[in-house]
Each structure stands twice: as structure tokens, then as C-alpha cells.
């Protein structure tokens, strides 16, 4: 359990940096799906669209990004690092 908390904590230190250093975000769901399917081809278009919307809703409600990462891991059955990349991409590309 400690290792999971460490990984999530380390990953969450990267998410704010990605947001600060990213180019101005344009909410583009199609680009989000395309960029994620490049790496995660096993995830369907609908899975990514649904999860992207869920990520934005969760973060806008005040839930910490680390909890959103765990949510994505559980929802999509991906690793913590993959879930972190998906959350980070949603923040930047979907303007969460």
C-alpha cells in the first residue's frame, strides 16, 4: 500500500508541472482520444470519451488528482502510471 501511495504522490507532482508548462488548452475531445489511443490502443473511443468526461467532472468537484488517478486505474484496469498519463492528458486537452 505504501508503494501505491508513493507512486501516486510522485505522479501527482508531475501533473501540475504539465499543466503549467502546457500550451494553452483547447477542449478537444477528438485529440484527447487520438493521443491516448496512440499509446493505449486497447481502450475504445467510447471508454476514453466517458472517462475523460468523468475525470473533468471529478476534478471540478474538488477531488484531488491523486484520487482521480486511482479512479481511472479502477475504471479502465490500467496501471497507476497509465492512469496518471490519462488524467494529465484530460487536464491539458479537455481543459479540466
C-alpha positions in Angstrom: 0.0 0.0 0.0 2.9 2.4 0.8 4.3 1.8 -2.7 1.0 2.8 -4.3 0.8 6.0 -2.2 4.4 6.8 -3.2 3.8 6.2 -6.9 0.6 8.3 -6.8 2.4 11.1 -4.9 5.3 11.1 -7.3 2.9 11.1 -10.3 0.9 14.0 -8.9 4.0 16.1 -8.7 4.2 15.8 -12.5 0.6 16.7 -13.2 0.8 20.3 -12.0 4.0 20.9 -13.9 2.4 19.5 -17.1 -0.5 21.9 -16.7 1.7 24.9 -16.1 4.1 24.1 -18.9 1.5 23.1 -21.4 0.4 25.3 -24.3 -3.0 26.9 -23.9 -5.6 24.2 -23.6 -8.3 23.8 -26.2 -11.0 21.4 -25.2 -10.7 18.9 -28.0 -12.2 15.5 -27.2 -11.1 14.0 -30.5 -7.5 15.0 -30.0 -7.6 13.5 -26.4 -8.9 10.2 -27.8 -6.4 10.1 -30.6 -3.4 10.9 -28.4 -4.5 8.3 -25.8 -5.2 5.6 -28.4 -1.7 6.0 -29.8 -0.4 4.5 -26.5 -3.4 2.7 -25.2 -4.9 1.1 -28.3 -6.8 -1.4 -26.3 -9.1 1.3 -24.9 -12.1 2.1 -27.1 -13.1 5.5 -28.3 -16.2 5.4 -26.0 -14.2 4.3 -22.9 -11.8 7.3 -23.4 -14.6 9.8 -24.0 -16.6 8.6 -21.0 -13.5 8.5 -18.7 -12.3 11.9 -19.9 -15.7 13.5 -19.0 -15.7 11.6 -15.7 -12.1 12.9 -14.9 -13.2 16.5 -15.6 -16.3 16.2 -13.5 -14.4 14.6 -10.6 -11.6 17.3 -10.7 -14.1 20.2 -11.0 -15.9 18.9 -7.9 -12.7 19.4 -5.9 -11.5 15.8 -5.8 -7.6 15.6 -5.6 -5.9 14.5 -8.8 -4.4 11.6 -6.9 -7.9 10.2 -6.3 -8.8 10.7 -9.9 -5.8 8.6 -10.9 -6.9 5.8 -8.7 -10.5 6.1 -10.1 -9.1 5.8 -13.7 -7.0 2.8 -12.7 -10.1 1.1 -11.3 -12.4 2.1 -14.1 -10.1 1.1 -17.0 -8.0 -1.6 -15.4 -4.7 0.2 -16.3 -1.6 0.7 -14.3 -1.1 3.7 -12.0 1.4 5.3 -14.4 -1.1 4.9 -17.3 -3.9 6.3 -15.2 -1.7 9.3 -14.4 -1.0 9.9 -18.0 -4.7 9.7 -18.9 -5.6 12.2 -16.1 -2.8 14.5 -17.1 -3.9 14.4 -20.8 -7.5 15.1 -19.8 -6.5 18.1 -17.7 -4.5 19.6 -20.6 -6.5 18.5 -23.6 -10.0 18.7 -22.2 -9.3 21.8 -20.1 -10.5 20.2 -16.9 
